[in-house]
């Protein structure tokens, strides 16, 4: 005869989810660590490539600065390299708990967000940041030249990349706000002048405030704003079609019941 007390199945289920979450977090952290270790062996060449492409020559002012900069590069690239695996493990954990309608929203949103963020970072690295650095360095004089610290250079690159990646999330933010009914395509069209002004103000805050780099950052974000209007219209049309189908189905059901 069993002598122990019975364990509540809900508690067992909760503990099982905690154990599964622990495994997901451990596997994800291990994947990031392994990819970071691999990327470390290429961090020196990557750092040289970045410096040559942006400012031509850099220096480090503290004994640990070069090591810290290479470690940041390895960690950043390690996270990017391991992201598909980490995203897969996270999805296997949360996916079974979502309804089919929720999955239909979460998956496209996650893919779109990742694509927009990577596109923003690529735009910052390949277009915006090199132009900004070259422009700012040219403000030197005959007796004042730039000796840029490598730690500052990488911090500047990462800050600009993250800021641009976040700004490029605008279409996704508009899509979410449209779906929940906060904004409409008509409202976005009516307020486009205010939106453009706000985008240029944000670009001035993110960049050093000089005209060329401000315009280079603001221009694609403005394009994304008008693309967001198209996305908003598509969502509203989809919602109206879904409501029409639901109303038609309800009317057909009522007619059958009456007959």
SULLINRA-V109094 format. One record per run of one state. SS is the DSSP state (alpha for helix, beta for strand, coil for the rest). FROM is the first residue (numbers start at 1). TO is the last residue. If there is no record, write none. Layout:
# SULLINRA-V109094
ss: [SS | SS]
from: [FROM | FROM]
to: [TO | TO]
This chain:
# SULLINRA-V109094
ss: [coil | alpha | coil | beta | coil | alpha | coil | alpha | coil | beta | alpha | coil | alpha | coil | alpha | coil | alpha | coil | alpha | coil]
from: [1 | 9 | 55 | 59 | 60 | 65 | 98 | 100 | 138 | 149 | 150 | 168 | 170 | 180 | 185 | 191 | 192 | 207 | 211 | 259]
to: [8 | 54 | 58 | 59 | 64 | 97 | 99 | 137 | 148 | 149 | 167 | 169 | 179 | 184 | 190 | 191 | 206 | 210 | 258 | 259]
